[in-house]
Amino acid sequence: MVDSRVVRLVCDTISSRSARLCAAALATLANRIRVNRGLSHLKTTVGVDGTVYRKHPNFSEELQATVRRLAPECDITFLISEDGSGRGAAMVAAVAQRLDRQSRLLEDIDGEGEDEEEEEVEEEEEEEEEDK
């Protein structure tokens, strides 16, 4: 009976520490964003995924309470992701690819790609003259 109480105490201690460490990281990021944006108050949403957050009896409450304590100038809403991390990773990759493509299009529009195009045209003209 004593062994099971010790195991439970150890598990509770570890899970509480884990929640507080996660909260410290989130609070630090939220405070940094708030300061960098020059805001007196930040309101944001954090997506959360994982069995520990969803199923552990105290983890989410401990995490949220610690974030509120460490970042009182930040109002953070936690949104549970139901689609899983695989889909999230795929979405991040898709968005990154789209942003990269848009960036390249903007570079072409701004004329940064003109030098390469001019060189290609000059090379083609030189080849045509050599063929004559």
N, C-alpha and C positions, 0 to 999 in steps of 0.2 A: 504494500500500500504506500509506503514511504517512497519507494522508487518511482512509482507513477506520478506522485506529486512533484518530485524533483524534476522528472522529465517534462512535466507540464510547465513548471516554473522556468526551466531553461528555454523551452519553445516559446513561451510568452515573452521572455526577455529578448530573445533573438528577433522575433517578429516585430516587437515594439521598436527595437533599435533599427531594424531595416526600414520601417515606416518613417522614423525620424530622420534617418540619413537621406531617404528619397525626398522628404519634405524640405530638408535643408538645401538640397540641390535645386529643387523647384523654387523655393523662396529666394535663393540667391539669383537665379535667372530672372525671376519676375521683378525683383528689386533693380537689377541691372538694366533691364528693359525700361522700367519706369524712369530711372535716372537718365538714361541715354536719350529718352524721348522728351525729357524735361517736364514730366507730368507729376502732379501732386498725388494723383490716384490712378492706378492702373486697373482696368477691368479686362479680363481675358479668360479664355477657355483652354483647358488642357485635355487632350484626348488620352484616355487610359485604356490599356488592354492588359489582360493577364488574369490568371486564375487566382493568384494570391489576393489581388485587389478586389476581385468580385466575390470570392468565396470565403476568405478568412473572416472570422467574426469581428475582429477589431481593427484590421489593417487600414481600411479606408477612413474610418473615423479618426484614428491616430494620425494618419497622414494629413488629413484636412485640418485638424485642430492644430497640428504643429506648423503647417503652412500659414494659417491665420495668425499664430503667435509670432512667427519669424518675419512675416511680411504683412503687417497690419494695414499698410497703404495700398495693398493689392487685393482686389476682389477676384478670386480665381474660382471658376466653375469647372468641375471635373465631369467630363463626358465619357461614358463607357463606350468603347468601340465594340460592336457586336460582330464585326466581319472578320476579325482575326488579323494577326500580324502579317500573314502572307499577302493578303489583299492590300494591306496598308503599304507594304514595301513595294508592291507592284504599282500602286498609285503614285508613290513618291518618285519611282523611276520614270513613270510616264510623264509626270509634271516636269521633272528635270529635263527630259528629252524635249518636251515641248518648249520649255524656256530656252534651251540651247538653240533649237531651230529658229525661234523668234529672234534671238540675239543675232544669229547669222544673217537673217533677212534684214534686220535693221542695219547691220554693218554694210550689206550690199546697197541698201537704199542710201546710206550716208556717204557712199562712195569709197569706202575703205577697200573694196574689192576691185576698184577701177585700175589700179596699178597692174594687177595680175592680168586683167582683161586687155589692157593696152599692150603688155608684153606679148600676149598670145597673138594679138592682131599683127604686131610688128614681125613676129616670127613667121606667121603665115604669109605676109607680104614678101619677106625675104626669100622664103621658099618658092613663091610664085616667080619672083624675079630670077632666081637660079634656074628654074625650070625653063625659062624663056631662053 
